[in-house]
Amino acid sequence: MSDGRKFLTAPRIVLIAALAGALAGAVAVYVTGGLDGNNPPAVADASAEADRACAAKADRADGLSALAVGDVAAMLPADPPRSLAGLSFDDPEGKPMTVAGLAGKTLLVNLWATWCAPCRAEMPALDALQRQMGNDAFEVVAINIDTGDDSKPKAFLLEIGVKTLGFYRDATMGVFNDLKRRSLALGLPVTLLVDAEGCLLASMNGPAEWAGKDARKLIEAAISD
């Protein structure tokens, strides 16, 4: 890593990922409040055409899977790729938005909460990845799903020195339930690699060393495709 720090060692990340997998069922029960998702029927119907367009990118998703090694070996290719353009949450100013509002950028979308220990552990690495690679072509979109007001998650980010990530939020947890309905989220953290047209290319349940060279190579390939 360019800043000389190692947030999560490889053995530790394997252990955390294993524990996260073992606890995924319990975590999913804790955070779910129904399986309706956060997209109304009209939006869901409109996304069908986008899903078909994204499905045509299966070869691209499979090609990226060859780079899902080492620290990001748990990143699985979308099967099939589908549209996440309608996935909704709040922007850093607290205004409603969707993934479509970030069209033109490759995104690493990460769902996290302050009560999720693996989420807390990987947050500095996500911040470092955004600092190292964030630009007009790429952004880490870390979406906090704590219920209640913003005070607790903002205090946590301030405490650990996160300064680069935008403060995206969904206090309703609708974004999590939407991903659970699509069989993409088993628990937290969950991370999605989304292309500039809002198509899901790969996803991961569990934490990773996002500031390491393996993650950077994967992101560079996703941006350049």
WOJO-V458647 format. One record per pair of residues at least 24 apart in sequence whose C-alpha atoms are under 10 Angstrom apart, sorted by the first residue. I is the first residue (numbers start at 0). GAP is how many residues later the second one is. Records with the same first field share a line. If there is no record, write none. Layout:
# WOJO-V458647
I=GAP / GAP
This chain:
# WOJO-V458647
0=124 / 127 / 128 / 131 / 209 / 210 / 211 / 212 / 215
1=126 / 130 / 209 / 210 / 211
2=125 / 129 / 208
4=119 / 120 / 123 / 206 / 207
5=118 / 119 / 203 / 205 / 206
6=114 / 115 / 116 / 117 / 118 / 119 / 121 / 201 / 202 / 203 / 204 / 205
7=63 / 113 / 114 / 116 / 117 / 199 / 200 / 201 / 202 / 203 / 204
8=62 / 199 / 200
9=60 / 61 / 198 / 199
10=60
11=196 / 197
12=58 / 105 / 108 / 109 / 193 / 194 / 195 / 196
13=57 / 60 / 192 / 193 / 194
15=101 / 102 / 105 / 190 / 191 / 192
16=57 / 101 / 172 / 188 / 189 / 190 / 191
17=188 / 189
18=99 / 187
19=96 / 97 / 98 / 166 / 167 / 168 / 169 / 185 / 186 / 187
20=165 / 166 / 167 / 184 / 185
22=163 / 164 / 165
23=161 / 162 / 163 / 164 / 165 / 181 / 182
24=161 / 162
25=160 / 161
26=89 / 159 / 160 / 161 / 162
27=148 / 149 / 152 / 157 / 158 / 159 / 160
28=157 / 158
29=157
30=82 / 114 / 115 / 116 / 141 / 142 / 143 / 145 / 146 / 156 / 157
31=140 / 141 / 142 / 144 / 145 / 146 / 148 / 155
32=139 / 140 / 141 / 143 / 144
33=139 / 140 / 143 / 144 / 146 / 147
34=139 / 141 / 142 / 143 / 144 / 145 / 146 / 147
35=138 / 141 / 142 / 144 / 145
36=50 / 51 / 136 / 137 / 138 / 139 / 140 / 141 / 142 / 143 / 144 / 145
37=48 / 49 / 50 / 51 / 134 / 135 / 136 / 137 / 138 / 139 / 140 / 141
38=47 / 48 / 49 / 135 / 136 / 139
39=46
42=43 / 44
43=42
45=40
46=35 / 36 / 37 / 38 / 39
47=34 / 35
48=33 / 34
49=32 / 33 / 34 / 35 / 36 / 147 / 148 / 149
50=29 / 30 / 31 / 32 / 33 / 34 / 147 / 148 / 149
51=28 / 29 / 30 / 31
52=28 / 29 / 30 / 144 / 146
53=26 / 27 / 28 / 29 / 30 / 141 / 143 / 144 / 145 / 146 / 147
54=24 / 25 / 26 / 27 / 28 / 144 / 145 / 146
55=24 / 25 / 26
56=24 / 25 / 142 / 143 / 144
57=24 / 143
58=142
59=141 / 162 / 165
60=132 / 138 / 139 / 140 / 141 / 161
61=139 / 140
62=138 / 158 / 159 / 162
63=137 / 138 / 153 / 154 / 155 / 157 / 158 / 161
64=136 / 137 / 153
65=152
66=147 / 148 / 150 / 151 / 152 / 154 / 155
67=134 / 146 / 147 / 149 / 150 / 151
68=145 / 146 / 148 / 149
69=138 / 139 / 142 / 143 / 144 / 145
70=136 / 137 / 138 / 139 / 140 / 141 / 142 / 143 / 144
71=132 / 135 / 136 / 137 / 138 / 140 / 141 / 142 / 143 / 144 / 146
72=131 / 135 / 141 / 142
73=128 / 129 / 130 / 131 / 132 / 133 / 134
74=116 / 117 / 118 / 126 / 127 / 128 / 129 / 130 / 131 / 133 / 140 / 143
75=116 / 117 / 125 / 126 / 127 / 128 / 129
76=115 / 116 / 123 / 124 / 125 / 126 / 127
77=106 / 114 / 115 / 116 / 121 / 122 / 123 / 124 / 125 / 126
78=121 / 122 / 123
79=120 / 121 / 122
80=113 / 118 / 119 / 120 / 121
81=100 / 112 / 116 / 117 / 118 / 119 / 120
82=111 / 112 / 114 / 115 / 116 / 117 / 118
83=94 / 95 / 108 / 110 / 111 / 113 / 114 / 115 / 116
84=109 / 110 / 111 / 112 / 113 / 114 / 115
85=112
86=87 / 88 / 89 / 91 / 92 / 111
87=81 / 82 / 86 / 87 / 90
88=54 / 55 / 56 / 79 / 80 / 81 / 82 / 83 / 84 / 85 / 86
89=53 / 54 / 77 / 78 / 79 / 80 / 81
90=50 / 52 / 75 / 76 / 77 / 78 / 79
91=51 / 73 / 74 / 75 / 76 / 77
92=73 / 74 / 75 / 76
93=56 / 73 / 74 / 75 / 76
94=73 / 74
95=72 / 73 / 74
96=71
97=100
98=42 / 95 / 97 / 98 / 99 / 100
99=96 / 97 / 98 / 99
100=97
101=34 / 35 / 36 / 37 / 39 / 94 / 95 / 96
102=34 / 91 / 92 / 93 / 94 / 95
103=32 / 33 / 34 / 91 / 92 / 93 / 94
104=29 / 30 / 31 / 32 / 33 / 34 / 35 / 89 / 90 / 91 / 92 / 93 / 118
105=28 / 29 / 30 / 31 / 32 / 33 / 34 / 87 / 88 / 89 / 90 / 91 / 92 / 93 / 113 / 114 / 116 / 117 / 118
106=27 / 30 / 31 / 32 / 33 / 34 / 35 / 84 / 85 / 86 / 87 / 88 / 89 / 90 / 91 / 92 / 93 / 112 / 115 / 116
107=30 / 31 / 32 / 33 / 34 / 83 / 84 / 85 / 86 / 87 / 92 / 94 / 95 / 102 / 111
108=30 / 31 / 32 / 33 / 34 / 81 / 82 / 83 / 84 / 85 / 91 / 94
109=30 / 31 / 32 / 33 / 34 / 58 / 78 / 79 / 80 / 81 / 82 / 83 / 93 / 94 / 95 / 97
110=30 / 31 / 32 / 33 / 34 / 57 / 58 / 59 / 62 / 64 / 65 / 74 / 76 / 77 / 78 / 79 / 80 / 81 / 94
111=30 / 31 / 32 / 33 / 34 / 41 / 57 / 64 / 75 / 76 / 77 / 78 / 79
112=29 / 30 / 31 / 32 / 33 / 34 / 39 / 40 / 56 / 75 / 76
113=30 / 31 / 32 / 38 / 39 / 40 / 41 / 42 / 43
114=31 / 38 / 73
115=30 / 71 / 72 / 73
116=71 / 72 / 90
117=70 / 71 / 88 / 89 / 90
118=25 / 69 / 70 / 71 / 87 / 88 / 89
119=36 / 37 / 40 / 69 / 87
120=86 / 87 / 88
121=67 / 84 / 85 / 86 / 87 / 88 / 89
122=34 / 37 / 38 / 39 / 42 / 84 / 85 / 86 / 87
123=33 / 36 / 37 / 38 / 39 / 40 / 41 / 85 / 86 / 87
124=37 / 83 / 84 / 85 / 86 / 87
125=36 / 38 / 39 / 82 / 83 / 84 / 85
126=30 / 34 / 35 / 36 / 37 / 38 / 39 / 83 / 84
127=34 / 35 / 36 / 37 / 82 / 83 / 84
128=35 / 36 / 80 / 81 / 82 / 83 / 86 / 87 / 90
129=33 / 34 / 35 / 36 / 80 / 81
130=32 / 33 / 34 / 80
131=32 / 79 / 84
132=78 / 83 / 86 / 87
133=30 / 31
136=58 / 59 / 86 / 87
137=56 / 57 / 58 / 81 / 82 / 84 / 85
138=26 / 27
139=24 / 25 / 26 / 51 / 52 / 53
140=24 / 25 / 26 / 27 / 28 / 50 / 51
141=24 / 25 / 26 / 27 / 49
142=24 / 25 / 26 / 27 / 28 / 30 / 32 / 33
143=24 / 25 / 26 / 27 / 29 / 31
144=24 / 25 / 26 / 27 / 28 / 29 / 30 / 31 / 43
145=24 / 25 / 26 / 27
146=24 / 25 / 26
147=24
192=25 / 26 / 29
193=28 / 29
194=27 / 28 / 30
195=26 / 27
